[in-house]
Amino acid sequence: MGRIHVLPEHVANKIAAGEVVERPASVVKELLENALDAGAKRIRVQVEAGGKKLIQITDDGCGMVRDDAMLAFERHATSKIRYAEDLLNVNTLGFRGEALPSIASVSRLRLETRAPDEASGTILEINGGKLMKVEEAGLPAGTSITVRDLFFNMPARKKFLKAESTELSHIASLVTHYALAHPEMHFELHSATNAMLAAPPVQGYSERVYQVFGRETLDQMIATAAMQPLDRVGLPQPPPWRRTESAPVEDDPDVSPGFGELRLHGFVSKPEIQKFNRNSIYVFVNGRLIRDRLVQHALTEAYRNIIPPTVYPVVLLFLELPTAEVDVNVHPSKTEVRFRQQTVMHDFVRDSVRAALMKARPVPQFAAEIHARPTASPSLTPGASPVDDEAWRALYAPAEAAAFGLRVPLEPAINE
């Protein structure tokens, strides 16, 4: 008799849930992204016991009709893609059709939803993946999902959750940074005892940073924006300070349009602001919060010899590129991506951030003393910095520069 058999559906669902739902913050992320895909303008998050006992996310998005609400909890059921080719041009945050069934299989879930053009809404209750109740009810337009007793049927997984305060901090960080990424929306985060975040819509990203973190934090950040046309791949690129929104490269008659472009904007911290881990580096690609080693390395290179190698900056960076240039179908958590032109992306991020740092603290007075390349005519060689690394070391770390035998003048250097 053979030993291989097909796993029961409820066992397979729990295995799949382990890839998508790692902790309460994973649930919040998936439901937040669903709300964003639904076109919500207002999102409210309520948690208790760090999300272990309760997670509730309410939005005013497009909602669902009854049939869609029933189908949404079937694995690989989604409205966001239809064909395999669609995976090459994913324009939504969700697309796998795994989040809702995975969450429902390891919790007690209640869905309340109504489409704006429907007279009544639908309520579903699912307990550990089993449908317990379906009923019609009068509801406001939008969707509210309540997740209780996460991992109640997986005690081994539940045992590995951290303290309530730790899990709550992960949720707060996640909601805060999605609020930063969408200044046009209203975000709220409430715990059992207090309101942790209330962020009404504002005009732009600077206003949102000020709203969430205050003036002191905003004053310690450097705004950056750059773009690069993809049709110049493999050719010497204009330096990042010529690729800004105010002087777009598309005005160059030697550049032919039609290949799309890379765009970058956001905030990077001044060198004085230093963290002991990467937890303050947040990168969004086409609106998706990611953790990517390539971008992390590019940021490290941008700050090389500006801050010590054992510390990290604070970064809030938004990258925009054609969807065909990035593969988001790498891992079920959708936090990993793969860029088609990795070297181009790496160098674009590195050079753009480094240029923003240089612009915030120009160093022409050091050029003659440390034999740096003239800032007036920087090299167009990809990856080259218009100022030597030693110049940056002298500018931002005078004591360290002296240890390297570099002369740090007290007055502007005079060319002889």
N, C-alpha and C positions, 0 to 999 in steps of 0.2 A: 504493500500500500504506500502511495506517495506521501511525502512529508510536507510538501508545499501546499498551502491553501490560501484562499482570499480572505483578508481580514474583514470582520464585520464593519459595517458602515460607521458605527459610533466609535470604534477603535481607530479607524482611519481618520475620522474627523478630529479626534484628540491629538493624533500625531501631527496632522496638518496645522492644528491650532498652535502647537508648540513653536512652529516657524514664524507665525504671524503675531501671536500674543505672548510676549515675554514677561510683561509686567503691566500694571495699570496704565502707565504712560503709553504703552503700545495701543491699548484700547482707545484712549483719548486721541491719539494721532490718527488712527484709522477713521474714527467717527468725525473728527474735525475735517479731515480731507474729504469725506463724503459730503459734509455740509458745504464746503467750499465749492465742490463740483456741482452741487445743487443750486448754486447761484445765491447763496444766503448773503444777506447784508448785516445780519445780527446773529451772533452765536453766544450762547450762555452755557458755561460748564459748571456743574455742581459735583463735588466729590465729598466723600466721608471716609474716614480712616485711611487716608492716603490713596483712596480709590479701591481699596480691598473690599470695603462694604458696599459702596455705592459710587457709580459714575453715571451722571445724567448730562446729556448734551441736547440742547434744544436750539433749533434754527428756524428761520423764516424763508427757507429755500422753496424749491418747486414741489416738494412733497411727492407722494406716490399714490396711484390708484390702487384699489384692492388687489387686483391680479398681480401687479408689480410688487406689492408688499409681500405677497405670498411667495413669489418667485425669488425675491432678493435673498432668501436664506437657503437657496439651493446652491451647492458649490459650483463655481465657475459660471454663475448666472450674472450677467452685467449688461448695462445699457451703453457702455462706453466704448466697446470695440465689437466688431462683428467678424472680421476676417483676419487671417494670420498677418496679412500685409499691414493691418492697422497697428501692429506692434512696432512698426518702423516709424510711425508718426503719432505717438501717444500725446494727446493734448490735455489729458485730465490727470489728476493726482492718483485716482484709483482706476483700475482697469482689469484686475485679475479675477474679480468675483469670489474672493476668498475671505475677506475681512468679516463680513456679517455672519456667515455660517461658522467661522472659526470662533468668533466671540461668543455666539449663541451656544456652542457646544461645551463651553467651560464656564457658564454662568447662568443666572436666571435673568432673562432679558424680556423687556417689554417695549414694544414699538407702538408709537402713536403717530399717525401721518394722515395728511389730507392734501390733495392737489388743489390749487386755487380754483379751478373750474368745476370741482366736485361739490355736491351739496352736503355730503357727509364724509367722514374719515374712517380709517380702519385702525383697530387695536389688535395687536398680536402679542401673545405671551408664549415664550419658549423656555423650557426648563432643561438644561443640559443637552440641548439639541433636539428635544422632543416638543412638538407643537402642542400646547395645552389649551389655548383659547384663541378664537378669532371672532371679532364682533364689530358691528358698525356703530359709530358714535359721532356726535357733533364735536368737531375739533377745529382749532385755528389752522390756517394754512401753514404748511411746513412740516417738520419732523421732530419728534422728541424720542430719544432712545435712552432707556434706563437699564443699566447693567448692575446687577446685585450679586454679591457673594462670588466674586471672581475666583476661579479654580476650586469651587466648593467640591467638585467631583474629581479633583486631582490633588490630593493632599501632599504628595511629594513635591509637586511644582509650587504649591502654596507655601510650603515650608521654606523655600528659598527666596521668598520675597523679603525685602529689607524692611527696616522700621518704617512706621507710618510717615514720620517726618521726611525720611529719605525719598519714599515713593511720591510724597506730595511735592517735594522740591523738583523731581523730574517732570511732574505734570505742570507745575507752575512755569518751569523753564520752557517747556514745549509750547504752552499756550501763549506765553509772552512773546516768543519769537515768531509765531505765526501772526500775532497781532502786529509786530514790527513789520512783517512782510506785507501786510494788507492794511495800510493806514486808512483806506477808504471804508473800512468795515468797523462794526461795533463788536467788541469782545468783552466778555465778563467771565471771571473765575471766582467761584465761591467755595469755601470749605465749610465744614459744619459749624465753625465758630465765627468766621469773618469773611468779608469780601477781599480777596487777594488782588484782583485786577479789575479795573473798570476803565475801558479805553474806548470812548466814543470816536466816531470818524473825525479825521483831521485832513489837512490839505496835502501833506507830503511826508516823506520819511524823516526829515529833520524834526518836524513837529511831533511825530510819533515817538522818536527817541527822547525828546524833551518831555513828552507826556508820561512816558513809562519810567524813565530813569532820572529825569531832572536836568537842570541846566549844567550842573557840575560835570556830569558824565558827557553831555553833548559837547561841552567845551574841550574835553580831552580827546575827542574823536576828529579825524580828518576825513572830510567827504571826498569821494573819488568817483570818477565816471570816465569811461573810455569805450572805444569801439574799434573793431578791426574787420574789414571786409574779407570774407572767406576766399574770394577769387584771387587774393594775393598770397595764398598759401605757397610756401616754397620760395618766395621772393623776399628780398630785404623789406622789412616793414618800417613805416614811419614810426618815430618814437611815440610812446603813449600820450605825451602831452600835446601831440598833434592829432590824436584820435578822439578828442573829447567831443561832447555834444555841441560845443560852441564852434568847433572847427572840424566838421565831419570829413572823413576821407572821401566820401562819395562825391565831393566837389572837385576832386582831382580828376582832370581829363584823361589821365593815363589809366584810371581804374574803370573797368567795365562793370555795370551793375548786373544783378540777377543771380548771384551765388549765395545770397544771404550774408549775415554778419554775426560776429560775436559782440555782445554788449556786456558791460560790467558797470555796476554802480553800487554804492553802499558807503560804509564807514570802516576805517581802520584806526587803531589807537595810536596815539603819539608814543614815541619810544619810552617815555617815562612810565607808562602804564604797562605793568608786567604781571603775568599770571604764572602759577606753577604747574598748570596743566592746560590741555586744549579745550576745556569745557566752555570757554568763552569765545570760541571760534564757530560761527554759524554761517553756513553757505547754502544758498538756495539756487537751484538750477531750474529755470523755467517755472519758478514758484514752488518747487519741491525741495523740502529740507533734506539735505544729504550729508553723509560722512564719506569723504573721498580722499584717498591717500595722495592722489595726484595733485589736487588743489591744496591739500595740507602742505605738501612738499614745496609747492610754488610759493606759498605764503612764508614758509620758513626761509626760502631762498631770498625772498623780497626783504626780509628783516635781517638777513645775514650780516654780521658785523655791525649791526645797529643796536641790537639787544643781545645779551648773552645767550648762548645756545641752550641753556638749561631753563629758560623761561619762554613764555608765549604771549603774543599780543591779544587784544580784544578785537574781533573782526565780525562785522555784519555785512555780508557780501551777497549780491544778487547777480547771477550770470544768466544771460539770455542768449539762446542760439537756436537755429532751426532744429526741429524735433528729430529730423533724420540724422543729425550729427551726434545724438546722444541716445544710448540704449538704457532705458530705465528698467528693463525686464531682466535684472541680474539676480535679485533675491526677493523672496516673498515680502520682506519688510519694506521694500522699495526705498531704502535709504542708501543703497549703493547704485552707482551708475557707471557706464563705460563710454568714454568719449571716442568718437571715430578718429579724430585727429588729436591724439594725446599730447604730442609735443607742442603743437600750435596752441592748445588750450593752456598748457603749463606755462609756456613762455609769455603768453598774453596776460595771465593773472600775475605772474612774477613782475613783469616789466611795468604793468599798470599800477600796481600797488607801490612798487619802489619809486616810480615817478611821482606819485602822490606824496610820499614821504619826503622826497627831495624838494618838491614844490613848497611844502609846508615849512621846510627849513633849508633854504638855498645856501650853497657853500662856495660861491665864486671866490671869496677872499682867501680860501685855502689852496687854490689851484697852484700858485707858484711855489708854495712851500713844500707841497708833497707831490709835485709833479703829476697831478691829475690831468686827465684829458680836458681840454677847454669845454666849459658848459655851453658855449655859444655855438659849437659845431660838433654835436655828439655823433658818435659812430652809429651807422644804421645796421651794423651787424646784429642779427638776432641774438638776444641774450646779453649783449654788451651793455654795461651801465655807463652813463655819461660821466660818472664820477667814480674814481677807483674805490675799491673796498676800504683801502687805508684812509681815504678821505672821510668816509662815513665813520670809521672808527675814531678818527681824530675829532670829528664834529660832535658825536654823541657820547663819547667816553674819553674825555681828555686824560684822565689818570691812566687808563689802559693804553692810550696812545703814547704817553710818555714812556711807559714800560717797553713799548715796541721801538723806542728811539725816534718817534715822530715829533716834529716840532709843531706845537700848537700856538700860533701867534695870538697875542692879546689885541692886536690891531689888524686891520685888513692888510694883506700882503701886497707888496708893490712889485710889479714886474720890472726886472732890471734888463 
